[in-house]
Amino acid sequence: MRRNIPSTQALACFEVAARHESYTRAAQELSLTQSAVSRQIQALEEFLGVQLFRRTRHGVVLTPAGAHYGRQVARWLQGLERDTLDVMAHQGEGGTLTLAAVPTFATRWLIPRLPQLAQQHPDIVVHIETQTRPFLFADTTFDAALYAGTAEQVANWPGVQAQLLMHEEVVPVCSPRLLESSAPRGRGRAYQPMTAQALTALPLLQQSTRPYGWRQWFDAMGVHAPHALDGPRYELFSMLAVAATHGMGVALIPPLLIEAELASGELVVACAHPLRGERAYYLVSPAQAQPPVLAAFARWLLGMAKGDWPTP
């Protein structure tokens, strides 16, 4: 069956003209004449039966329908260009994945492990973009998502399948200098962990997306902490990690996200009592059968997760 799709050249001319709201600038970018751009867009409007631009004395302005269609065409052309470059780069072999991912998990856990993926699966190329909330895969070019959330949030995400990677456990960490300055005289080495009660006297670094994190931790430890909600707030775990390494306070962070800082000694565990929260990390993909490249990546990812952080 013949698809009801306009010509790629007409769509390319329209996308550039819509981006600039100018036939002249579109012609310059595409190395065409202004009349050629105008003819392509006129042919596209006739094909659609919809006016995409409104002509004015000073040029052209997108109609509401044109603005909406322009966003859709730009996303489609971007995906087509990406897939074309991937095929050219790999000469038809291997495969690529485009992942939506929460930023800190991708930066601090996944990317450092991608060299191992390259060793085991040299033909798999992974592209990563930031996305923190559920979305409809049909409206994007993503193949899968690395998502941090609760089991309920994943269950309410329509049209997807989810594989649990690991639960999220947070532990208090800080700079060893902070412990040294807070330790009583004669207590020995600076990085000796403190009691949960002793942490109530230290500055607490808060995460704005989890404003009750410290209160929940102190409650789980059975410690009264009247200042559990006090302290500077940061949105991302990566921000908390940097603030903690500079001695600004104690932060609740999953150890898997600060492996480098713990290994170098920039951060130490202030109190060795982790707390498992409701959130976990998942690999989420469309509900239909996974293509071979995604299935191979999923197997590798689950193996890495189980090796690092066993799940029950």
C-alpha positions in Angstrom: 0.0 0.0 0.0 1.4 3.4 -1.0 2.0 5.6 2.0 0.4 9.1 2.1 3.7 10.9 2.8 4.9 14.2 1.1 8.3 14.4 -0.5 11.3 14.6 1.7 12.6 17.7 -0.1 9.3 19.5 0.6 9.5 18.6 4.2 13.1 19.6 4.5 12.3 23.0 3.0 9.3 23.4 5.3 11.3 22.5 8.4 14.0 25.1 7.8 11.5 27.8 6.8 9.4 27.0 9.9 12.4 27.2 12.1 13.3 30.7 10.8 9.8 31.8 9.7 11.6 33.1 6.6 11.8 31.8 3.0 14.9 33.9 2.4 16.9 32.4 5.4 15.7 28.9 4.5 16.9 29.4 0.9 20.3 30.6 2.3 20.7 27.6 4.6 19.6 25.1 1.9 21.6 26.7 -0.9 18.4 27.1 -3.0 16.6 30.1 -4.4 13.8 31.7 -2.5 11.4 30.8 -5.3 12.4 27.1 -5.1 11.7 27.1 -1.4 8.4 28.8 -2.0 7.4 26.2 -4.6 8.2 23.3 -2.4 6.1 24.7 0.5 3.2 25.6 -1.8 3.3 22.0 -3.1 3.3 20.7 0.5 0.3 22.9 1.4 -1.5 21.6 -1.6 -0.7 18.0 -0.7 -1.9 18.6 2.9 -4.9 20.8 2.1 -3.8 23.0 5.0 -2.2 26.4 5.1 1.1 26.3 6.9 2.2 29.9 6.5 0.3 33.2 6.5 1.8 35.7 4.1 2.3 39.3 5.4 3.8 42.5 4.0 7.0 41.6 5.9 7.3 37.9 5.0 5.6 34.8 6.3 4.3 33.7 9.7 3.4 30.2 10.7 -0.2 29.3 11.2 -1.1 27.3 14.3 -1.4 24.2 12.2 2.0 25.0 10.6 3.7 25.5 14.0 2.4 22.1 15.2 3.3 20.3 12.0 6.7 22.0 12.0 7.6 20.5 15.4 6.5 17.0 14.2 8.4 17.2 11.0 11.6 18.5 12.8 11.5 15.5 15.1 10.9 13.1 12.3 13.7 14.5 10.1 16.1 14.4 13.1 15.3 10.7 13.7 15.7 10.0 10.0 19.1 11.7 9.9 20.3 9.9 13.0 19.3 6.5 11.6 20.9 7.3 8.3 24.2 8.3 9.9 24.1 5.2 12.0 23.7 2.9 9.0 26.5 4.8 7.1 28.8 4.5 10.1 28.2 0.8 10.6 27.7 -0.2 7.0 24.5 -2.1 8.0 26.2 -4.1 10.8 25.5 -3.9 14.5 22.9 -1.6 15.9 22.3 1.6 17.8 20.2 2.5 20.8 18.9 5.8 21.9 18.3 5.9 25.7 16.3 8.4 27.8 18.0 8.4 31.2 18.0 10.2 34.5 21.2 12.3 34.4 23.2 11.3 37.5 22.6 7.5 37.1 23.7 7.8 33.4 26.7 9.9 34.1 28.0 8.2 37.2 26.9 4.6 36.9 26.2 3.7 33.2 28.7 5.6 31.2 31.8 4.4 33.3 30.6 0.8 32.4 30.1 1.4 28.7 33.7 0.4 27.8 32.8 -3.1 29.1 29.8 -3.1 26.8 32.1 -2.1 23.9 34.3 -5.1 24.7 31.4 -7.6 24.8 29.3 -6.0 22.1 31.5 -3.8 19.8 28.7 -3.4 17.3 26.3 -1.7 19.8 26.4 2.1 20.0 24.5 3.8 22.7 23.2 7.4 22.5 21.9 8.9 25.8 19.7 11.9 26.3 18.3 13.3 29.6 14.7 12.4 30.5 13.4 12.2 34.1 9.7 11.6 33.7 7.5 9.0 31.9 6.7 9.7 28.3 5.0 8.0 25.3 7.6 6.2 23.2 5.5 6.7 20.1 6.1 10.4 20.4 9.9 10.2 20.7 12.8 8.5 19.0 13.9 6.7 22.2 14.3 2.9 22.1 14.3 2.5 25.9 14.7 4.5 29.1 16.7 4.2 32.3 14.1 5.4 34.9 14.3 6.1 38.6 11.0 5.9 40.4 8.6 3.8 42.5 7.0 0.5 41.4 3.6 2.3 41.3 5.0 4.9 38.9 6.3 2.2 36.6 3.1 0.3 36.8 1.1 3.4 35.7 3.4 4.0 32.7 1.2 3.0 29.8 2.4 0.7 27.0 5.7 -0.3 28.4 7.5 -3.2 30.0 10.0 -2.6 32.8 12.9 -4.6 34.2 14.1 -3.9 37.7 17.8 -3.1 37.8 18.4 -2.3 41.4 16.8 -0.7 44.4 18.0 2.6 45.7 19.7 2.7 49.1 21.1 5.9 50.5 23.8 6.3 53.1 25.2 9.4 54.9 28.5 10.5 53.3 30.7 13.5 53.8 34.2 14.8 53.4 36.7 13.3 55.8 37.7 16.8 56.7 34.2 17.4 58.1 34.5 14.3 60.3 37.9 15.4 61.5 36.7 18.8 62.5 33.7 17.3 64.3 35.4 14.5 66.1 36.3 14.9 69.8 39.9 15.0 70.7 41.6 11.7 71.0 39.1 9.8 68.9 41.7 8.6 66.5 41.5 8.7 62.7 39.3 11.3 61.1 37.3 8.9 59.0 36.0 6.9 61.9 32.2 6.7 61.3 29.8 8.6 63.7 26.6 7.5 65.3 23.3 8.5 63.9 22.7 10.7 66.9 26.0 12.5 66.3 25.0 13.4 62.8 22.2 15.6 64.2 24.9 18.1 65.1 26.4 18.4 61.6 25.1 20.5 58.7 22.7 18.4 56.5 22.6 18.7 52.7 19.1 18.3 51.4 17.8 17.1 48.1 15.0 19.3 46.8 13.3 16.4 45.0 13.2 14.4 48.3 12.7 17.1 50.9 11.9 14.5 53.7 14.9 12.2 53.0 16.8 13.1 56.2 13.7 12.9 58.4 13.0 9.4 57.0 16.5 8.3 57.7 16.6 9.6 61.2 13.2 8.1 61.9 14.4 4.7 60.7 17.4 5.1 63.0 15.1 5.9 65.9 16.8 9.3 66.4 15.1 12.6 67.3 16.5 15.2 64.8 14.7 18.6 65.2 16.8 20.1 62.3 16.3 17.2 59.9 14.6 19.5 57.3 17.3 22.3 57.6 20.1 22.9 55.2 20.8 23.9 51.6 18.9 22.2 48.9 20.2 20.8 45.7 18.2 19.1 42.9 20.6 16.3 41.8 22.7 13.7 43.5 25.7 14.9 41.6 25.2 18.4 43.1 25.0 16.9 46.6 28.2 14.9 45.9 30.1 18.0 44.9 28.8 20.0 47.9 29.7 17.1 50.3 33.3 16.8 48.9 33.8 20.5 49.6 32.9 19.9 53.3 29.6 21.7 53.2 27.8 19.0 55.1 26.5 15.4 55.2 24.5 14.1 52.2 22.3 11.1 51.7 23.5 9.5 48.4 23.3 6.0 46.9 26.9 4.6 47.0 26.6 3.4 43.4 26.5 7.0 42.3 29.6 8.1 44.1 32.0 5.2 43.5 34.8 7.4 42.3 34.6 9.7 45.3 34.5 6.8 47.7 37.4 5.1 46.0 39.6 8.3 46.1 38.7 9.1 49.7 37.1 12.5 48.7 33.9 11.1 50.4 33.6 8.7 53.3 30.6 7.0 54.9 29.7 9.1 57.9 27.4 6.5 59.4 27.2 2.9 58.1 23.4 2.6 58.2 21.9 2.6 54.7 18.2 3.1 54.1 16.3 1.5 51.3 13.7 3.8 49.9 10.7 3.3 47.6 12.5 4.2 44.5 14.4 1.9 42.2 16.2 1.9 38.8 14.4 0.3 35.9 15.1 -0.4 32.2 11.8 0.6 30.5 11.0 -0.2 26.9 7.9 -0.4 24.6 5.7 -3.4 25.4 6.2 -5.1 22.1 9.0 -7.7 21.6 12.5 -6.1 22.0 14.7 -5.9 18.8 17.9 -8.0 19.0 20.1 -5.0 19.8 17.9 -3.9 22.7 17.6 -7.4 24.0 21.4 -7.8 24.0 21.9 -4.5 25.8 19.2 -5.4 28.4 21.0 -8.7 29.1 24.3 -6.9 29.6 22.7 -4.2 31.7 21.0 -6.7 34.0 24.2 -8.6 34.5 26.1 -5.4 35.4 23.3 -4.4 37.9 23.3 -7.8 39.6 27.0 -7.8 39.9 27.1 -4.4 41.5 23.9 -4.4 43.6 22.2 -7.7 44.2 18.4 -7.5 44.2 16.1 -9.9 46.2 
